[in-house]
Amino acid sequence: MRVAPLALAVCALAACPPPPTAQPYYGPATYAAPDNVTAPVDLAQAGTSVSRQDQWVFDGGRIEFEIRRDGDRVIEVAHNHYAVTVVIAWHVDNEDNVIPIESAGGVAVLPPAPIPNGEGPPVVLTTQHIVDTTRGFYRNMPFTAQFGDPNARPTPYTYRLPFATGKHYAVLQGFHGAFSHTGGNEFAVDFDCPVATRVLAARPGIVVASNASAQKSGTTAEFRNYDHVNWLLVLHDDGTLGQYMHLAPASVEVQPGTVVKRGDELALSGHTGFSSTPHLHFMVMTAAEDGASTLTFPFTLAVTAQREEEPRQGTPYTSWE
């Protein structure tokens, strides 16, 4: 990862501001996932299923798109098989012998499944009309997806440094980093960890999804996709997600559904996805309402037992816990 040269700040000791002394906060929060953010759907009244296709498949679940037919109507249905809310933005194009009755595109919030690889409640996306019922029909449905409840917001919490006690790594890129910490990555931090550094949970939660099959890295657009990088998501008790990224291939040690404590080992760091050097990327996030981007949130790290601070680019940190 390229990092702009740091300008060294020089000041007299008497003029330097004292370090923050806020007591780190490790307490629990409460969060209840929405039971159902869509109107109840009775698929018994939605014709016969004629097609089911799995998309966005990773460890912990998938999104299933179902086509149901009722006479001259086609009903498009989505099912979330992840134990975390997923937001999708979709549209229909290249239609043959079908005409949208309702919207030809939109955003849908898919409620979580009760367990990883379970099945969340069905969500009807749209309905279409078959022009000629004597012949087949076709449509294409491109979509984007993001993990997380778009209404989740962080509660006060001071995060652990996500590497083992005694290890000492600098921040390659902090909040608002010019190389890649903009937009949906605005409040992310990259630690200068070599490949195979043990990655520890920065906050307790439940593992909800991961990918460990990516092998390569690069700085072209395709490496930003979830299937080109190894990652792991932990659902916190305030509804936000801790995202650990650029992990080593086949190194994830915890399965979706695992309850992890602060400091539990999760995986090994690596050099996969959108990356130009080995490092560990961590951020606190959820899905944005558009289904195409993420929301990230600023956070603080427990840099000593008595002191917390936001991660600062160029600053080395030693894990003490």
Secondary structure, 3 states (H helix, E strand, C coil): CCCCCCCCCCCCHHHCCCCCCCCCCCCCCCCCCCCCCCCCCCHHHCCEEEEEEEEEEEECEEEEEEEEEECCEEEEEEEECCCCCEEEEEECEEEECEEECCCCEEEEEECCCCCCCCCCCCEEEEEEEECCCCCCCEEECCEEEEECCCCCCCCCCEECCCECCCCEEEEEECCCCCCCCCHHHCCEEEECCCCCCEEECCCCEEEEEEECCCCCEECCHHHHCHHHCCEEEEECCCCCEEEEECECCCCCCCCCCCEECCCCEEEEEECCEECCCCEEEEEEEEECCCCCCEEEECCEEECCCCCEECCCCCCEEECCC
